[in-house]
Amino acid sequence: MIRISSAAKAVVAGLAAGATAAATAIQDGAFTTGEAVTTALAVLGALGITYAVPNRPAAEADRVTPGRGL
């Protein structure tokens, strides 16, 4: 089982939100101040929300006991 920290997930979510907002904004060939603000808010929102929501605790059946292998 791969453990991914909340910070790493938040960074990936921020990058995805920023890329999506920027790609949408650049469709007309110009990147205005309003579009830049929207992109920045999308990145910050995704970072904050993803980081604030805790990871789901693993169920007992999902846990690996040390020494017993996978």
ZALOZA-877914 format. One record per residue (C-alpha): x negated, y negated, z negated; residue in three letters. Coordinates in steps of 0.05 Angstrom, whole numbers, plus 5000, padded with zeros to 4 digits. Layout:
N
<xx->X | yy->Y | zz->Z | type->Ala>
...
This chain:
70
<xx->5000 | yy->5000 | zz->5000 | type->Met>
<xx->4972 | yy->4933 | zz->5020 | type->Ile>
<xx->4978 | yy->4877 | zz->4969 | type->Arg>
<xx->4989 | yy->4808 | zz->4998 | type->Ile>
<xx->4986 | yy->4749 | zz->4951 | type->Ser>
<xx->5039 | yy->4696 | zz->4948 | type->Ser>
<xx->4989 | yy->4644 | zz->4971 | type->Ala>
<xx->4970 | yy->4684 | zz->5034 | type->Ala>
<xx->5043 | yy->4695 | zz->5052 | type->Lys>
<xx->5057 | yy->4620 | zz->5041 | type->Ala>
<xx->5000 | yy->4600 | zz->5087 | type->Val>
<xx->5024 | yy->4647 | zz->5142 | type->Val>
<xx->5096 | yy->4621 | zz->5134 | type->Ala>
<xx->5071 | yy->4549 | zz->5138 | type->Gly>
<xx->5032 | yy->4563 | zz->5201 | type->Leu>
<xx->5091 | yy->4598 | zz->5233 | type->Ala>
<xx->5139 | yy->4542 | zz->5215 | type->Ala>
<xx->5090 | yy->4488 | zz->5239 | type->Gly>
<xx->5076 | yy->4523 | zz->5304 | type->Ala>
<xx->5150 | yy->4533 | zz->5318 | type->Thr>
<xx->5167 | yy->4460 | zz->5302 | type->Ala>
<xx->5109 | yy->4434 | zz->5343 | type->Ala>
<xx->5125 | yy->4478 | zz->5403 | type->Ala>
<xx->5197 | yy->4454 | zz->5401 | type->Thr>
<xx->5176 | yy->4381 | zz->5394 | type->Ala>
<xx->5127 | yy->4383 | zz->5452 | type->Ile>
<xx->5178 | yy->4408 | zz->5503 | type->Gln>
<xx->5189 | yy->4339 | zz->5531 | type->Asp>
<xx->5114 | yy->4326 | zz->5539 | type->Gly>
<xx->5108 | yy->4276 | zz->5482 | type->Ala>
<xx->5097 | yy->4283 | zz->5407 | type->Phe>
<xx->5131 | yy->4225 | zz->5372 | type->Thr>
<xx->5123 | yy->4202 | zz->5301 | type->Thr>
<xx->5191 | yy->4231 | zz->5283 | type->Gly>
<xx->5171 | yy->4298 | zz->5311 | type->Glu>
<xx->5106 | yy->4296 | zz->5273 | type->Ala>
<xx->5144 | yy->4283 | zz->5208 | type->Val>
<xx->5192 | yy->4340 | zz->5223 | type->Thr>
<xx->5134 | yy->4387 | zz->5236 | type->Thr>
<xx->5099 | yy->4366 | zz->5172 | type->Ala>
<xx->5163 | yy->4376 | zz->5132 | type->Leu>
<xx->5173 | yy->4445 | zz->5163 | type->Ala>
<xx->5103 | yy->4465 | zz->5142 | type->Val>
<xx->5110 | yy->4438 | zz->5071 | type->Leu>
<xx->5179 | yy->4468 | zz->5063 | type->Gly>
<xx->5157 | yy->4537 | zz->5086 | type->Ala>
<xx->5095 | yy->4533 | zz->5041 | type->Leu>
<xx->5135 | yy->4513 | zz->4980 | type->Gly>
<xx->5193 | yy->4560 | zz->4988 | type->Ile>
<xx->5151 | yy->4621 | zz->5005 | type->Thr>
<xx->5103 | yy->4608 | zz->4948 | type->Tyr>
<xx->5159 | yy->4595 | zz->4897 | type->Ala>
<xx->5197 | yy->4660 | zz->4911 | type->Val>
<xx->5164 | yy->4717 | zz->4874 | type->Pro>
<xx->5145 | yy->4782 | zz->4907 | type->Asn>
<xx->5193 | yy->4840 | zz->4896 | type->Arg>
<xx->5165 | yy->4887 | zz->4842 | type->Pro>
<xx->5148 | yy->4955 | zz->4869 | type->Ala>
<xx->5196 | yy->5011 | zz->4853 | type->Ala>
<xx->5170 | yy->5068 | zz->4811 | type->Glu>
<xx->5169 | yy->5113 | zz->4872 | type->Ala>
<xx->5127 | yy->5063 | zz->4911 | type->Asp>
<xx->5071 | yy->5059 | zz->4860 | type->Arg>
<xx->5007 | yy->5098 | zz->4868 | type->Val>
<xx->4981 | yy->5130 | zz->4804 | type->Thr>
<xx->4905 | yy->5123 | zz->4799 | type->Pro>
<xx->4870 | yy->5190 | zz->4808 | type->Gly>
<xx->4930 | yy->5223 | zz->4842 | type->Arg>
<xx->4917 | yy->5197 | zz->4912 | type->Gly>
<xx->4969 | yy->5171 | zz->4960 | type->Leu>
